[in-house]
Amino acid sequence: MSIQIFNSLTRQKEPFIPLEEGKVKMYVCGPTVYNYIHIGNSRPVIVYDTVRRYLQYAGYHVKFVSNFTDVDDKIIKAANELGEEVFELTERFIGAYFEDITALGCKKADAHPRVTDHMDDIITFIGVLIEKGYAYESQGDVYYRTRKFDGYGKLSHQSIDDLKVGARIEAGEKKEDPLDFALWKAVKPGEVFWASPWGDGRPGWHIECSVMAREHLGDTIDIHAGGQDLTFPHHENEIAQSEAHNNKEFARYWMHNGYINIDNEKMSKSLGNFVLVNDIRKQIDPQVLRFFMLSVHYRHPINFAQDLVESARVGLERIRTAYANVQHRLTTTASLADGSNDWLEKIATAKVQFEEAMNDDFNTANAISVLFDLSRIANIYLNESNTDVTVLQAFLVTFDTIGEVLGIQVAVEAGLLDEEIEALIVERNTARKNRDFARSDEIRDQLLSMDIVLEDTRQGTRWKRGQ
C-alpha cells in the first residue's frame, strides 16, 4: 500500500517511507490552553486524527504525540484577567479541550506532554545550543543566532535576506540581530517563572516543541504536522533549534492544513466571527462538523457557512440512511440470491477507490465521495426483489471500515430509535382502531418528517427508512 504525502519541505508529493519499517513517529502541534478551542483549531485535530487512523489501517504502528502549551503570554494575561492561578486556568481548559475533541470523534494522542512537565529538559536543551554557539544569553534572556543555522528558511522557502526586511528589535530586547528569536525569557513582575542558569524566567514558544518532540519521539521523527499558520516562524524555528542540537534531520515529512474562513471572511475576534467548538457543538451535531471538515482536502482552505454545513448534514444523513436500510433488510433476508458476485465486486471496487483516495495525500474529500457512491449502489441493490445475506453484510462491513478510518459514525444509533418508531406505530394503530384519525395522521406525518415510510399490509404495519 503506497501512500503519497505532500511534503511542505519539498513542496511535492513523496512516497511515504518511515524511518523504521512498520512504525510511524508523528508529532502534531497542540493548543495553547487559555480558552476553548475555536473551529480553526479543530481542523488540524480532525485532519491528523484521520491521518493517524489511516496509517493504522494501512498496518503501521503509530506513536502519536500532541502537546499542550501551558505557559505563555496569552495564558498569563488570561489568568490575570480572570483572577485565576495559571495552573488552574490551564487545567480547566485542558479538560475542555478533551471534551471538545472527544465530541468531534477524535482519539487522544499516545502522549499529551505539557511544557511545565519538561522544564528541566528545556533548560538542558538551551544549554547545549549555547555551548555550540547557536544561542547566547543577554541580560537574562536567551536568543537563538538565526544566521548561524545555514538552512534557515528552507521550510517556508524564504531567504534569510528577504526575512531581514521588516525585522526589528522590540523595546526591551537585547539581540545581536533582529532575526534572532527568544529561547528563554527573563521573568517580569507578576509572572510565573522557573530558575535557570540565566536567571528566573520561562521558555520561548518555539523551543517547547523541539524539546517535547525529542523527548517523546527521538532526534528524528517521521511526520511533523500542524496548521498552515505555524509554517513560519514556529516550525521554521523548530527545525533550526532541533537540527543544530541533534545534528540530524528533525522531521522527514511536514504536513500543513489550510485555513478556515467564516462566511468567506478570515476568522477574527475583531470581526465578531470567532466561533468556539464548545459553543457550535451545542447547535450542530459534532459528527456533522467532522464530516464537513473532511469534505474538503486538508491542504485547501475551507469556508464555514451555514448552507455548507447544512449540505454536510444532509449528505451524512443520506449515507446513514443507506446504511440503516441495508441493516434493516438484513434482518428480513435469509436466502442467498443469484448474481451476488457482481455486487460483491462493486463493493470491493469501492473499497479500492477509498484506499486510492487516502493513499493520494489523505484525500478525504474523494474518500467521502466513495461513501456516497457506496450508498447509491446499496440503494440500487435494495430495489432488487431478491437480496443476498453475503452482499448485505459486505455493504455493512465496507461502510463500517471507511467510517472508522474517517471517524464518521455511519451506523445510526439504531436501538432506541427503532424502539421509538415501533412505539409510535403501536400508538398510531391504536388511534386508528379508536377512529382517532387526526392522531393517526399526525403520527404518520411525524414519522415521514423523520424519513420513515409506513406501509399498511394485511400482516400489519411495516416501516422503512426513505431512500
C-alpha positions in Angstrom: 0.0 0.0 0.0 1.9 3.0 -1.3 1.0 6.3 0.5 2.0 9.6 -1.1 2.3 12.7 1.2 2.7 16.3 0.1 5.8 17.4 2.0 5.8 21.1 2.8 9.6 21.0 2.9 10.0 20.0 -0.7 6.6 21.2 -1.9 5.8 18.0 -3.7 4.2 14.6 -3.1 6.6 12.0 -2.0 6.2 8.2 -1.3 5.9 7.8 2.5 8.8 5.7 3.8 9.1 5.8 7.6 12.5 5.6 9.3 11.6 2.2 10.8 9.6 -0.3 8.8 6.1 -0.7 10.1 6.4 2.2 12.6 5.5 5.9 12.4 6.5 8.6 14.8 4.1 11.6 14.4 4.1 14.9 16.2 1.3 17.5 15.9 1.5 20.9 17.5 -1.3 21.2 20.1 -3.2 24.2 21.6 -2.1 27.0 23.9 -4.6 26.4 26.6 -6.0 29.7 27.7 -9.5 29.4 26.2 -11.8 26.9 24.5 -10.6 25.9 21.0 -12.2 27.5 18.0 -13.1 25.8 14.8 -9.8 26.8 13.3 -8.1 24.8 16.0 -10.4 21.9 15.4 -9.4 21.4 11.8 -5.9 20.1 12.4 -7.2 17.9 15.3 -9.7 16.3 13.0 -7.3 16.1 10.0 -4.4 14.5 11.8 -6.6 12.2 13.8 -7.8 10.9 10.4 -4.3 10.6 9.1 -3.3 8.6 12.2 -6.4 6.3 11.7 -5.5 5.7 8.1 -1.8 4.9 8.8 -3.0 2.4 11.4 -5.5 1.0 8.9 -2.5 0.6 6.5 -0.8 -1.5 9.0 1.6 0.9 10.7 2.2 1.1 14.5 1.8 4.9 15.0 3.2 6.7 18.0 1.2 9.9 18.0 2.2 12.9 20.2 0.4 16.2 20.5 1.5 18.8 23.1 -0.1 21.4 25.4 1.5 24.8 25.7 0.5 25.5 29.3 2.7 28.6 30.0 2.6 31.5 27.6 2.0 35.3 27.4 -1.7 34.7 26.5 -2.1 32.3 29.3 -0.6 34.7 31.9 -2.8 37.5 30.6 -6.0 35.4 30.7 -5.2 34.2 34.2 -4.7 37.8 35.4 -7.9 39.0 33.8 -9.9 36.1 35.3 -8.2 36.3 38.7 -7.1 32.6 38.4 -3.8 30.9 39.0 -2.1 30.0 35.7 -2.1 26.3 36.5 -5.8 26.3 37.5 -6.7 28.0 34.2 -4.7 25.6 32.0 -6.0 22.6 33.8 -9.6 23.8 33.2 -9.0 24.3 29.5 -7.1 21.1 29.0 -10.2 19.3 30.3 -12.4 21.4 28.0 -10.1 20.5 25.1 -10.6 16.8 25.7 -14.4 17.2 25.9 -14.4 19.0 22.6 -12.2 16.7 20.6 -14.0 13.6 22.0 -17.3 15.1 20.8 -15.6 15.5 17.4 -14.8 11.8 17.3 -11.0 12.3 17.8 -8.9 9.9 19.8 -6.5 11.1 22.4 -2.8 11.1 21.4 -0.5 8.4 22.8 1.1 11.3 24.8 0.0 14.8 25.5 3.1 16.4 27.0 2.9 19.7 28.8 5.6 22.4 28.7 5.6 22.7 32.5 6.5 19.0 32.8 9.5 19.4 30.7 11.2 22.5 32.1 14.4 20.7 33.1 14.6 19.2 29.6 14.1 22.7 28.0 16.8 24.3 30.1 19.3 21.5 29.3 18.4 21.7 25.6 19.1 25.5 25.6 22.4 25.0 27.4 23.6 22.7 24.6 22.7 25.3 22.0 24.7 27.9 23.9 27.7 25.6 24.2 27.5 25.0 20.4 27.4 28.8 19.7 23.8 28.7 18.3 22.4 30.7 21.3 23.5 33.4 23.6 22.4 35.0 26.9 21.6 38.7 27.1 20.5 40.2 30.4 18.6 37.2 31.5 17.1 36.4 28.1 18.5 33.7 25.7 18.3 34.1 22.0 18.9 31.8 19.0 21.5 33.0 16.4 19.4 32.6 13.4 22.1 33.4 10.8 24.4 30.7 12.2 22.0 28.0 11.0 22.6 27.5 7.3 19.3 26.0 6.5 17.1 28.7 8.0 14.1 29.4 5.7 14.1 26.0 4.0 10.6 25.1 5.2 8.9 28.4 4.4 11.0 28.8 1.3 12.3 32.2 2.2 15.8 33.5 2.0 17.4 35.0 5.2 18.0 38.3 3.3 14.2 38.5 2.5 13.4 37.8 6.1 15.7 40.6 7.3 13.4 43.1 5.5 11.0 44.4 8.1 12.7 42.6 11.0 13.3 44.7 14.1 14.3 44.7 17.7 11.4 45.3 20.0 11.7 47.6 23.1 13.5 45.8 25.9 15.1 43.2 23.7 18.9 42.9 23.6 19.5 40.9 20.5 22.6 40.7 18.3 20.4 40.5 15.2 16.8 41.5 14.6 16.2 37.9 13.2 17.2 36.2 16.4 14.4 34.7 18.4 13.9 34.0 22.2 14.6 30.6 23.7 14.3 31.9 27.3 12.6 35.0 28.6 13.6 36.7 31.8 10.8 36.9 34.4 8.6 40.0 34.6 6.8 41.2 37.7 3.8 39.1 38.5 4.7 36.3 36.1 5.1 32.6 36.8 8.8 31.6 36.5 11.4 28.8 36.8 15.0 29.0 37.9 17.7 28.6 35.2 21.4 29.3 34.8 20.5 32.6 33.1 18.1 33.7 35.9 14.5 33.2 36.7 12.2 33.1 33.7 10.3 30.8 31.3 10.8 29.3 27.8 10.0 30.9 24.5 7.3 29.3 22.5 9.3 27.6 19.7 11.8 25.7 21.9 9.0 23.8 23.6 8.0 21.6 20.7 11.6 20.9 19.7 12.2 19.5 23.2 9.0 17.6 23.7 9.2 16.0 20.2 12.7 14.8 21.0 11.9 13.6 24.5 8.9 11.5 23.3 9.9 10.5 19.7 13.7 10.9 19.4 16.0 13.0 17.3 14.3 12.4 14.0 10.5 12.0 13.5 8.6 10.8 10.5 5.8 13.3 10.3 5.5 16.8 11.9 2.1 18.4 11.4 0.1 21.5 12.2 -1.8 24.4 10.7 -0.5 26.4 7.8 -0.1 29.4 10.1 2.6 27.5 12.0 4.9 27.1 9.0 6.7 30.3 9.8 8.1 31.2 12.2 7.2 28.3 14.6 8.1 25.3 12.5 11.0 27.0 10.8 12.4 27.8 14.3 11.8 24.3 15.4 13.9 23.0 12.6 16.8 25.4 13.3 16.8 24.5 17.0 16.4 20.8 16.7 18.9 20.2 13.8 21.5 22.4 15.5 21.1 20.5 18.7 20.7 16.9 17.4 23.0 17.1 14.3 20.3 15.2 12.5 17.3 15.9 10.3 14.4 16.9 12.5 11.3 15.7 10.5 11.2 13.8 7.2 7.7 14.9 6.2 6.0 18.2 7.1 2.2 18.4 6.7 0.2 21.6 7.0 -3.6 22.0 6.8 -5.3 25.1 5.2 -7.1 28.0 6.9 -10.8 28.2 7.8 -12.8 31.2 6.8 -16.2 32.2 8.2 -18.7 33.2 5.6 -15.8 33.9 3.2 -14.0 36.1 5.8 -11.0 35.4 7.9 -12.0 34.4 11.4 -11.1 37.1 13.9 -12.4 38.4 17.2 -12.5 42.0 15.8 -14.9 40.9 13.1 -17.1 39.1 15.7 -17.0 35.8 13.7 -14.9 33.9 16.2 -16.5 30.5 16.6 -15.7 28.3 19.6 -16.2 24.5 19.2 -17.7 24.4 22.7 -20.4 26.7 21.5 -21.0 25.4 18.0 -21.3 21.7 19.0 -24.4 22.7 21.1 -26.0 23.8 17.8 -24.5 21.4 15.3 -24.0 17.6 15.6 -20.2 17.3 16.1 -20.2 14.4 13.6 -21.6 16.8 11.0 -18.9 19.3 11.8 -16.3 16.5 11.3 -17.9 15.3 8.1 -17.9 19.0 6.9 -14.2 19.4 7.7 -13.3 16.2 5.9 -15.3 17.1 2.8 -12.5 19.4 1.6 -8.9 18.3 1.1 -6.9 19.2 4.2 -4.4 21.4 2.3 -7.2 23.6 0.8 -8.9 26.4 2.6 -12.4 25.7 3.8 -15.3 28.1 4.2 -17.5 27.6 7.3 -21.0 28.8 6.3 -24.5 27.7 7.4 -25.6 26.5 3.9 -22.4 24.4 3.5 -22.7 22.9 7.0 -26.4 22.1 6.2 -25.3 20.4 3.0 -22.9 18.3 5.0 -25.7 17.3 7.4 -27.9 16.2 4.5 -25.0 14.3 3.0 -24.2 12.5 6.2 -27.9 11.6 6.7 -28.1 10.2 3.2 -25.2 7.8 3.9 -26.6 6.9 7.3 -30.0 6.2 5.8 -28.5 3.9 3.2 -26.6 2.0 5.9 -29.8 1.7 8.0 -31.8 0.4 5.0 -29.2 -2.3 4.4 -29.1 -3.1 8.1 -32.9 -3.4 8.2 -33.0 -5.6 5.0 -30.5 -7.9 6.6 -33.0 -8.6 9.4 -35.5 -9.8 6.8 -33.2 -11.7 4.4 -32.3 -15.3 5.0 -31.7 -16.5 1.4 -28.8 -16.4 -1.0 -29.6 -14.9 -4.4 -28.0 -15.5 -7.8 -25.8 -12.8 -9.2 -24.2 -11.8 -5.8 -20.7 -11.9 -7.3 -21.3 -8.8 -9.4 -22.4 -6.8 -6.3 -19.5 -8.1 -4.2 -17.2 -6.9 -7.0 -18.8 -3.4 -6.9 -18.3 -3.3 -3.1 -14.7 -4.4 -3.4 -14.1 -1.7 -6.1 -15.5 0.9 -3.7 -13.0 -0.2 -1.0 -10.1 0.0 -3.5 -11.2 3.5 -4.6 -11.3 4.6 -0.9 -7.8 3.4 -0.4 -6.6 5.1 -3.6 -8.1 8.4 -2.4 -6.5 8.1 1.0 -3.1 7.0 -0.4 -3.1 10.2 -2.5 -2.1 12.6 0.3 -5.1 11.6 2.5 -7.7 12.9 0.1 -10.7 12.7 2.5 -12.9 14.6 0.0 -12.6 11.8 -2.5 -12.9 9.2 0.2 -16.3 10.8 1.2 -17.3 10.6 -2.5 -16.7 6.9 -2.3 -19.1 6.7 0.6 -21.7 8.5 -1.4 -21.2 6.1 -4.3 -21.4 3.1 -2.0 -24.7 4.5 -0.7 -26.0 4.9 -4.2 -25.0 1.3 -5.1 -26.6 0.0 -1.9 -29.9 1.7 -2.6 -29.9 0.3 -6.1 -29.2 -3.2 -4.7 -32.1 -2.9 -2.2 -34.5 -2.4 -5.0 -33.7 -5.9 -6.2 -36.5 -8.4 -5.5 -34.0 -10.9 -4.0 -31.2 -9.9 -1.8 -28.2 -11.9 -0.5 -27.1 -12.0 3.1 -23.5 -12.1 2.0 -23.8 -9.0 -0.1 -25.7 -7.1 2.6 -23.1 -8.0 5.2 -20.3 -6.9 2.7 -22.0 -3.5 2.3 -22.2 -3.0 6.1 -18.6 -4.1 6.7 -17.3 -1.7 4.0 -19.4 1.2 5.3 -18.1 0.5 8.8 -14.5 0.2 7.6 -14.5 3.5 5.8 -16.5 5.2 8.5 -14.0 4.0 11.2 -11.0 5.4 9.3 -12.7 8.8 8.7 -14.0 8.8 12.3 -17.6 9.1 11.0 -20.4 7.1 12.6 -22.2 5.7 9.6 -24.3 3.4 11.8 -27.4 5.2 13.1 -27.8 4.9 16.9 -30.5 2.5 15.9 -31.5 0.7 19.2 -33.5 3.4 20.9 -34.6 5.0 17.6 -36.2 1.7 16.4 -38.0 1.4 19.7 -39.4 4.9 19.4 -40.6 4.2 15.8 -42.2 0.9 16.9 -43.9 2.7 19.9 -45.3 5.4 17.6 -46.6 2.7 15.2 -48.4 1.0 18.0 -49.8 4.3 19.1 -50.9 5.0 15.6 -52.6 1.6 15.2 -54.4 2.2 18.5 -55.6 5.6 17.3 -56.9 4.1 14.1 -58.7 1.4 16.0 -60.3 4.1 18.1 -61.1 6.0 15.0 -58.9 8.9 16.1 -57.8 9.6 12.6 -56.4 13.0 13.4 -53.9 11.5 15.8 -53.2 8.7 13.4 -52.4 11.1 10.6 -50.3 13.2 13.0 -48.1 10.2 13.8 -47.7 9.3 10.2 -46.7 12.9 9.3 -44.2 12.9 12.3 -42.6 9.7 11.0 -42.5 11.0 7.5 -40.6 14.0 8.8 -38.1 11.6 10.2 -37.8 9.9 6.7 -39.7 6.9 8.0 -42.2 5.4 5.4 -45.1 3.3 6.6 -46.7 0.5 4.6 -50.1 -0.9 5.9 -50.5 -4.6 4.9 -52.8 -7.4 5.9 -50.0 -8.7 8.1 -49.6 -5.4 9.9 -47.7 -2.1 9.5 -44.3 -2.3 8.1 -41.8 0.6 8.1 -38.6 1.5 6.3 -36.3 4.5 6.1 -36.7 6.5 2.9 -34.2 6.2 0.1 
